[in-house]
Amino acid sequence: MSTSTPRAIAIIGSGATGYTAAKVLRAEGFTGSITMIGSEQAAPYRRPTVSKELLTGTKSIEQVQLGPAIDGVDVRSGVTAVGVTDSAVLLDEGDPVPYDALLLATGSRARQLDLPGHVFSLRGVADVAPLHAEIVRTESLLVIGGGLIGCEVAAAARSLGAEVTVLEAASAPLNRIAPASISQMYVDLHADNGIEFHTDVAVTDLDERGDGTVSVTAADGRSWSAGTVLVSVGSVPNIELAADIGLEIGSGILVDAGMRTSAPNIYAAGDVAEVPNRILGGTYRSEHWNGALDQATRAARSMLGLDPGVLDVPWGWSTQHGVNLQFAGWTGPDDEYVLARGSIEDRRFTACALRDGRLVGAIGVGFPKDIRQVRAAIATETAVDHHQLTEAWLDGPAAAVR
């Protein structure tokens, strides 16, 4: 890897990761050329609003932009990177973009189901208007997938007056990050707002009827119908460019603690990057807002030969029906959960996750400070057992951890 400061930096991806990296590069004094390449036509915006404020129409795309144009950054919107050489990014239109250092911030795309007929997916701002229009026109929505995005869209559609049904393949929603008690809380929350939730649904067929409705059938014979269908079954990292140039790939593009890939002067960050877990060992992919910002900062500093620092303990959030869930660390459904504060039934609580006796994360509603305290304790590898996980711990010794 070259140790010299680059003169030209190319960033493939104009989302939060790419924008933040460019902003940090300038803040750190980089005066060379920066070119940001994005396939979306929109200026960089806050993607989490796609399934919430943008879909409901409570905010415009202008209101959720990440910020003003960054000094001297050449933004190529609406063009796609189709190849990478040792010194340039090849585009589907226009001249190649030269680089001394390259950041792959290619993000991820919605995973598709092999179903006949026309269904919607939701990943970017271009998907919002068509889906919004159909929800309003048909006044009914069937969501295939009970993860965070699927549940957020369900709540948004309900606020628009639609009849909404959610189909989840697993035995509970949010089952990747939450225990059964919290999953059930969300089933109840949606039910209280008039949304039907069905679990253990293996969708096998989709049929567009002559009356304009769509019928969805499960393997066990159950069926549902609605005017609009959204498939929200997770995302797939956009690793194709990286694979084409021979970078090491796992569940994403493998990087070190400085966001460096296996190739000199090529870095990766955001949804597409598989990063080392300095706390628990192994690697992971963060698909949340803070991960994009944090990794972009580390990548930018690495490009300039600066100490990138350590990655933050990840965290994320989801707002549904006015209830804001926050989660931190690496929680899983099979962890031991200790209710440190509040009540899950009251939808105001902090639950800490232990794995093999070690604090690995927290999930909560209504106590964001607790989530920050747990993140700090995990980051400093503070020893704690389940007997200590109480309000007194969160308000006392944990509060002193920074």
C-alpha positions in Angstrom: 0.0 0.0 0.0 1.2 3.4 -0.9 2.0 5.6 2.1 2.0 8.9 0.2 -1.0 11.2 0.5 -3.3 10.8 -2.6 -3.8 13.7 -5.0 -7.1 12.3 -6.4 -9.8 10.4 -4.5 -12.8 8.7 -6.0 -15.8 7.7 -4.0 -18.3 5.2 -5.5 -21.6 5.9 -3.7 -23.2 9.2 -2.9 -25.2 8.1 0.2 -24.3 8.9 3.8 -21.1 6.9 3.7 -19.7 8.7 0.6 -20.9 12.1 1.6 -19.4 11.8 5.1 -16.1 10.5 3.8 -15.8 13.5 1.5 -16.8 15.9 4.3 -14.1 14.4 6.6 -11.5 14.5 3.9 -12.0 18.2 3.5 -12.2 18.8 7.3 -8.8 17.0 7.7 -7.2 19.4 5.2 -7.2 17.4 2.0 -7.0 19.8 -0.9 -6.8 17.3 -3.8 -9.6 16.3 -6.1 -12.6 14.4 -4.8 -15.1 12.8 -7.2 -18.3 11.2 -5.8 -20.1 8.9 -8.2 -23.7 8.1 -7.5 -26.3 6.2 -9.5 -29.2 8.0 -7.8 -30.3 11.4 -9.3 -31.0 12.9 -5.9 -28.4 14.8 -3.9 -27.1 12.8 -0.8 -30.0 12.4 1.6 -31.0 10.6 4.9 -31.9 7.1 3.7 -33.7 6.1 7.0 -36.4 8.7 6.1 -37.4 6.6 3.0 -39.6 4.2 5.0 -40.9 6.9 7.3 -41.1 10.7 6.6 -40.6 10.5 2.8 -43.1 7.7 2.4 -45.8 9.5 4.5 -45.1 12.8 2.8 -44.4 14.6 6.0 -41.0 15.7 4.7 -39.7 16.5 1.2 -36.4 15.2 -0.3 -35.0 18.7 0.2 -35.7 18.6 3.9 -33.8 15.4 4.4 -30.7 16.2 2.4 -27.4 15.5 4.3 -26.1 19.0 4.0 -24.8 21.6 1.6 -22.5 20.8 -1.3 -18.9 20.1 -0.1 -16.3 22.5 -1.3 -14.6 21.3 -4.4 -16.3 17.9 -4.6 -17.3 16.8 -8.1 -20.6 15.0 -7.6 -21.5 12.8 -10.6 -25.2 12.0 -10.0 -27.2 9.5 -12.1 -24.2 7.7 -13.4 -23.1 4.1 -12.6 -19.6 2.8 -12.0 -19.2 -0.2 -14.3 -15.5 -1.1 -13.7 -12.4 -0.3 -11.8 -8.8 -0.3 -13.1 -5.6 0.3 -11.1 -6.0 4.1 -11.6 -9.5 4.9 -12.8 -13.2 4.2 -12.3 -15.1 3.4 -15.5 -18.6 4.9 -15.9 -21.6 3.9 -18.0 -21.4 7.4 -19.5 -18.7 10.0 -19.4 -15.0 10.0 -19.0 -13.3 7.6 -16.5 -12.6 9.1 -13.1 -8.9 8.9 -12.1 -7.9 8.1 -8.6 -4.9 7.5 -6.3 -7.2 6.3 -3.6 -10.7 4.8 -4.0 -13.6 4.3 -1.5 -16.2 1.7 -2.3 -19.4 3.0 -0.6 -21.7 1.0 -2.9 -24.2 0.2 -0.2 -26.8 -2.5 -0.7 -30.0 -3.2 -2.6 -33.3 -4.7 -1.6 -33.4 -8.5 -1.8 -35.9 -9.8 -4.3 -38.3 -12.8 -4.2 -38.8 -15.0 -7.2 -42.4 -14.2 -7.6 -44.5 -13.6 -10.7 -46.3 -10.3 -11.2 -45.6 -6.8 -10.1 -44.6 -6.1 -6.6 -42.9 -3.1 -5.0 -39.6 -2.8 -3.2 -38.3 0.2 -1.2 -34.7 1.1 -1.0 -34.2 4.6 -2.3 -36.0 7.9 -2.9 -36.9 6.8 -6.5 -39.1 4.0 -5.0 -41.1 6.3 -2.7 -43.5 8.1 -5.0 -44.7 5.0 -6.9 -45.3 3.1 -3.7 -47.0 6.1 -1.9 -49.3 6.6 -4.9 -50.4 3.0 -5.0 -50.9 2.8 -1.2 -53.2 5.9 -1.4 -54.9 4.7 -4.6 -55.7 1.1 -3.4 -56.0 1.9 0.3 -54.5 -1.5 1.1 -51.0 -2.9 1.5 -49.6 -6.4 2.0 -46.0 -6.4 3.3 -44.0 -9.5 2.8 -41.3 -9.3 5.5 -41.5 -8.3 9.2 -38.1 -6.8 9.6 -37.4 -3.2 10.5 -38.1 -1.7 7.1 -41.2 -3.8 6.5 -42.6 -2.8 9.9 -41.8 0.8 9.4 -43.6 0.8 6.0 -46.6 -1.0 7.5 -46.8 1.8 10.1 -46.4 4.5 7.5 -49.1 3.0 5.3 -51.5 2.7 8.2 -51.0 6.4 8.9 -52.0 7.1 5.3 -55.3 5.3 6.0 -54.5 1.9 4.3 -55.6 -1.5 5.5 -52.3 -3.3 6.2 -51.2 -6.9 6.6 -47.7 -8.1 7.4 -46.4 -11.5 6.5 -43.3 -12.8 8.2 -41.4 -16.0 7.4 -40.0 -16.4 10.9 -41.9 -17.2 14.0 -41.6 -13.5 15.2 -40.8 -10.1 13.7 -37.4 -8.5 14.4 -36.2 -11.9 15.2 -32.6 -11.2 14.2 -32.1 -8.7 17.0 -34.7 -9.2 19.6 -36.0 -11.8 22.0 -39.5 -13.2 21.8 -40.9 -10.8 24.5 -39.9 -7.7 22.5 -41.0 -9.3 19.2 -44.4 -9.9 20.7 -44.5 -6.3 21.9 -44.2 -5.2 18.3 -46.9 -7.6 17.2 -49.2 -6.1 19.8 -48.2 -2.6 18.9 -49.2 -3.1 15.3 -52.4 -4.9 16.3 -53.3 -1.9 18.5 -53.0 0.2 15.4 -55.2 -2.0 13.2 -52.5 -4.0 11.4 -52.7 -7.8 11.0 -49.5 -9.7 11.6 -49.0 -13.3 10.5 -45.8 -15.3 11.2 -44.4 -18.6 9.9 -45.5 -17.6 6.4 -43.5 -19.1 3.5 -44.8 -17.2 0.5 -44.9 -19.4 -2.6 -47.1 -17.6 -5.2 -48.5 -14.2 -6.1 -51.4 -13.7 -8.4 -52.7 -10.5 -9.9 -56.5 -10.7 -10.1 -58.7 -9.1 -12.7 -60.2 -6.7 -10.1 -56.8 -5.1 -9.6 -56.0 -6.8 -6.3 -53.1 -9.1 -5.7 -53.4 -12.5 -3.9 -50.4 -14.0 -2.0 -50.4 -17.7 -1.1 -48.3 -19.5 1.5 -46.9 -23.0 1.4 -49.4 -24.1 4.0 -52.4 -22.9 1.9 -53.1 -19.6 3.6 -53.7 -16.7 1.4 -54.2 -12.9 1.6 -55.0 -10.2 -0.8 -54.4 -6.4 -1.1 -54.3 -3.7 -3.7 -50.5 -3.2 -3.2 -47.7 -5.6 -2.3 -44.3 -4.6 -0.9 -41.5 -7.2 -0.6 -39.2 -6.3 2.3 -37.1 -9.3 3.0 -33.7 -7.7 3.7 -30.9 -6.4 1.6 -27.9 -7.6 -0.5 -24.6 -5.8 -0.4 -23.4 -4.4 -3.7 -20.2 -6.3 -3.9 -20.1 -6.9 -7.7 -17.5 -4.3 -8.5 -15.3 -5.5 -5.7 -15.6 -9.1 -6.8 -14.7 -8.1 -10.4 -11.4 -6.7 -9.4 -10.6 -9.6 -7.1 -11.0 -8.1 -3.6 -11.5 -10.5 -0.7 -15.2 -11.0 -0.1 -17.1 -12.6 2.8 -20.6 -11.5 3.6 -19.4 -8.1 2.3 -16.1 -6.6 1.2 -13.6 -7.6 3.9 -11.7 -4.7 5.4 -9.3 -4.1 8.3 -9.7 -1.7 11.2 -8.7 1.1 8.9 -11.3 0.2 6.3 -8.6 -1.0 3.9 -9.5 -3.8 1.5 -7.1 -6.5 0.2 -6.0 -4.2 -2.6 -3.6 -1.2 -2.2 -5.3 2.2 -1.9 -8.8 0.7 -2.1 -11.1 1.1 0.9 -14.7 0.1 1.6 -17.2 1.4 4.2 -20.9 1.3 5.0 -23.5 -1.4 4.2 -21.1 -3.1 1.8 -18.1 -3.5 4.2 -17.5 -6.5 6.5 -15.5 -5.0 9.4 -13.5 -6.6 12.3 -15.3 -6.9 15.6 -12.6 -5.8 18.1 -14.8 -6.5 21.1 -16.2 -10.0 20.4 -13.9 -11.2 17.6 -14.9 -12.2 14.1 -16.5 -9.7 11.7 -19.8 -8.2 11.0 -21.7 -5.9 8.6 -23.5 -2.8 10.0 -26.5 -1.8 7.9 -27.4 1.2 10.1 -27.0 4.9 9.9 -24.3 5.4 12.5 -22.2 2.6 11.0 -22.1 4.4 7.7 -21.0 7.7 9.3 -18.5 6.0 11.6 -16.9 3.8 9.0 -16.7 6.7 6.5 -14.8 8.7 9.1 -12.3 5.9 9.6 -11.9 5.4 5.9 -11.2 9.1 5.2 -8.6 9.3 7.9 -6.9 6.1 6.6 -6.7 7.5 3.1 -4.8 10.4 4.4 -2.4 8.3 6.4 -3.9 9.4 9.7 -4.8 7.2 12.7 -8.3 6.0 11.9 -9.2 5.4 15.5 -11.5 2.5 16.6 -14.9 1.8 15.3 -17.8 2.7 17.6 -20.0 0.0 19.1 -22.9 0.0 16.5 -26.4 1.2 17.3 -29.6 1.8 15.4 -33.2 2.7 15.8 -36.7 2.2 14.4 -39.8 4.3 14.8 -43.1 2.7 14.4 -46.5 4.2 15.4 -44.6 6.8 17.4 -42.6 4.3 19.4 -38.9 4.7 19.0 -36.9 1.5 19.5 -33.1 1.8 20.0 -30.6 -1.1 19.9 -26.9 -1.2 20.4 -24.1 -3.8 20.2 -24.7 -7.2 18.7 -27.9 -8.4 20.2 -29.5 -11.7 19.1 -32.7 -13.6 19.9 -30.9 -16.3 21.9 -29.0 -14.0 24.2 -29.8 -13.8 27.9 -31.8 -10.6 28.5 -32.0 -8.7 31.7 -34.7 -6.1 32.1 -32.6 -3.3 33.7 -35.4 -0.7 33.7 -39.1 -0.2 33.0 -41.6 -2.6 31.5 -41.8 -4.2 28.1 -45.6 -4.3 28.3 -45.6 -0.6 28.9 -43.3 -0.1 25.9 -40.8 1.8 28.0 -37.8 -0.2 29.1 -34.1 -1.1 28.8 -33.2 -4.7 28.3 -29.5 -5.7 28.3 -28.2 -8.7 26.4 -25.6 -11.1 27.8 -23.8 -13.8 25.9 -21.8 -16.3 27.8 -22.0 -14.0 30.8 -20.7 -11.0 28.8 -22.5 -7.8 28.0 -23.0 -7.6 24.2 -25.8 -5.1 23.7 -29.1 -3.6 24.7 -32.6 -2.9 23.3 -34.9 -0.2 24.7 -37.7 2.2 24.3 -37.8 5.6 26.0 -34.4 5.6 27.6 -31.8 6.6 25.0 -29.3 7.5 27.7 -29.3 3.9 28.8 -28.4 2.8 25.3 -25.4 5.2 25.3 -24.3 3.9 28.7 -24.4 0.3 27.5 -22.4 1.2 24.3 -19.8 2.9 26.4 -19.5 -0.1 28.8 -19.1 -2.5 25.8 -16.5 -0.3 24.2 -14.4 -0.2 27.3 -15.0 -3.9 27.9 -16.4 -3.2 31.4 -17.0 -6.4 33.3 -20.6 -6.7 34.4 -22.9 -9.6 35.3 -26.7 -9.9 35.3 -26.9 -9.0 39.0 -25.4 -5.6 38.3 -27.7 -4.8 35.4 -30.2 -2.5 37.2 -31.3 1.1 37.2 -28.7 1.8 39.8 -25.9 0.5 37.5 -27.2 2.5 34.6 -27.5 5.6 36.7 -24.4 5.1 38.7 -21.1 3.5 37.7 -22.2 3.0 34.1 -23.0 6.7 33.8 -19.4 7.5 34.6 -18.1 5.4 31.6 -17.3 7.6 28.7 
